[in-house]
Amino acid sequence: MLVVTCLGQFMVLLDNTIVGAALPDMQHRLDTGLSGLQWIVDAYVLLVAMLLLSGGVLADRFGRKRVYLSGVAVFTAASVLCSVAPSVGWLVTGRVLQGVGAAALSPASLALLVAAYPAPQARVRAIGLWAGLSGIGLAAGPVAGGVLSQAFGWPAIFLVNVPIGVVLLVAGRRVLTESRNPDARALDLPGTVLSVLGVGTLAYALIEGGSRGWTSPVILGGFAAAAALLAAFVAVEGRHPAPMLPPGLFRRRLFTVSNSAMTVVGFALMGSSFFFSQFFVYVQGSSILRAGLQTLPATLAMVVVSPFAGRLAARYGYRSVVTSGLALAGLGLLALGGVHADTGYTNVWWRLATVGVGFALTMSPLTGAAIQAVDPREGGLASGISSTTRQIGAVLGVAVLGAVVRARQSGSASFEAGLDSAFVVAGAVTLATAVCTGLWLAGPRPTPEPAPAPQQRPDLGAGRTP
């Protein structure tokens, strides 16, 4: 059972990084521009971000095994559709369906694991293995994407999901045990729909603004529609009896600051890594395979450092570790803004590794801070919201930093100059967030423990009759 749940999460995280390595090949074979590549990435991330919380609710209400296997089936079928897509439009459609499947199977896999290991010690070990195998998928993505794209073309990066999915469906039906929560909260359908439409419309306006013109009626209307939809979402969440994103949680400073910082982590990390392979291929002239290997220091550093981030936060506090990590990542991104076509790789890899180490130090402590800010019974919800805010940041990061590159190119700057500006913007936003967390990311004051009752001196005359 442990292997089945871990392999599902491995497949999801592998897809997060394997696509980035194949983007140059997609651009060449599908004859698309930067906006097309942005949609290929953001279509998937958007659906994961907006449906992740609902996926967890569905798993609790209707059965974790059922939702997990349904998610695997949708993800696998969508991978086949992506691999045979004849155009960007079909590929984006497949990516949307992949996002739906991932949003179902990812929370269900962890819920199955938690239900199968009720003993605290066994549960901690199982979750550790789940996270470790997931991290391997994250690190393997750039290399696997480079190898498969170079040898067989970009469709191969999606076909690799098919045998994994088939194995999971066959094995899952036999070894997984059904479980559900009879007291699970109701699904917030209006909030889910409004969040998808609101963030999706905002992403559309940001991605298409560079090509259609920022003052065109379509783009201005897109921004206005996004604002109206997100305002409606806030209003609905305030009145819904079981909102997907309870507004009351954001009245707690620790919760608000940690999730705001997590949004920036997603923004800067995903927004910058979107361009890593493109930099090596289009600016430095690397092959797709070599570019995949060259981006490895960032993901490898995250996999190595992430397991220690929680321990450091427990010892030194959330504020110290998160602020240091954001500062380190911000400086690494600013340093990437100074690389050029003739910059040797020995002067590039350490910048990527610095970014990876910095962000690895932030994610686990930020999730821990969000969980600490709420009632223990709301810990699962807080963790889900933390993941959701990171994914929302990722959607906006790809859209906004892509807009920065397009804006520079429209002013007759080179693609290289546009990338430099995007990395600098990401670094500046990350450093500004480090300042904010240094000032405001403080947990609630610990409640002083009651003084121990004074011990009574032993009665030396015990046993004697008065």
Beta strands, then each sheet from edge to edge (+ up, - down):
end
